[in-house]
Amino acid sequence: MKALPPSIPPARRELAQAVRTLLGAAGGSLRSVAGQIHSSRSVLNRLASGKVLFPDADTVLKLHRLAECKANAGVVAVADLERLVQRVSDEYESAAAETGSAAVAGPAADTVASTRGGAPAALAGGTGVTSAAPVPPAGGDRRNGSAADLQWPVDELALHLDSGRYEHAVGMLDYAGDEAPAVESAAAIQACRSWDLAEAADTLLRKVGNRPEGVVLAVVGHLMDAGNLADARALISCSAQAA
């Protein structure tokens, strides 16, 4: 894996290094390890890269159990991992408070509690799913901006994936891929790609590729305008395969 950039905050850096140790002990590729703990390659990659703001304790502890089983010895103390998971969330919320930005409510405390048999607290704002689609699905593409300008909520998608709330992540991808206006679908692909959520970006390409030709071409145009020629070509290929 690439060296961790110096800009990563201390707690996230420590957790990323611990996850790398566990992955090394578990052996195999990210995809094979993810399959064994019922997670995804993207989630493990983000954990090991220090990009997760609210790590899912259940995923981390499953990785720990697999690593210890494969290594036949203790790798990292469970208590240390649990403290790290909570520290990462606390670190982000503290930084957000200092800068005056809004921190998304994270599931770290809930997942630690649930792995110990406790009852998780209710998420702030309900399920964590956006209360309304960023653009009304009816009436065509009514947004005047470009895909490069549109801020798609990829941070929320990453939070759902990192915390194992896959049904909410699927809901976001279903809307962005199957129903959203072309510019928003393109923005979602762009955002997922920029956050290294390759599986999510590829899922969106397949979904958009199944839509009517006019929508596909509009999304291709937005991707090209944003300079994303690779995904524009991939979308054309997906559409041709679906035809």
PEHUGI-V919261 format. One line per field, one symbol per residue. ss: DSSP state (@ for helix, = for strand, . for the rest). phi: phi as a letter, one per 20 degrees, with the letter a starting at -180 (. if undefined). A space follows every 10 residues. Layout:
BEGIN
ss: ???
phi: ???
END
This chain:
BEGIN
ss: .........@ @@@@@@@@@@ @@@@@@...@ @@@@@@.... @@@@@@@@.. ......@@@@ @@@@@@@@@@ @......@@@ @@@@@@@@@@ @@@@@@@@@. .......@@@ @@@@@..... .......... .......... .......... ...@@@@@@@ @@...@@@@@ @@@@@@@@@. .@@@@@@@@@ @@@@...@@@ @@@@@@@@@. ..@@@@@@@@ @@@@@...@@ @@@@@@@@@@ @@.
phi: .ffffffffg ffffffffff ffffffmnfg fffgffdlcc gfffffffem eeecfeffff ffffffffff elafdcfgff ffffgfffff ffffffffen eeeffdegff fffffeneef ffffmneneg fbfgcgfenm edeefdffef eeffffffff ffemefffff ffffffedcf ggfffffffg ffffemefff fffffffffe eggffgfffg fffffeneff fffffgffff fff
END
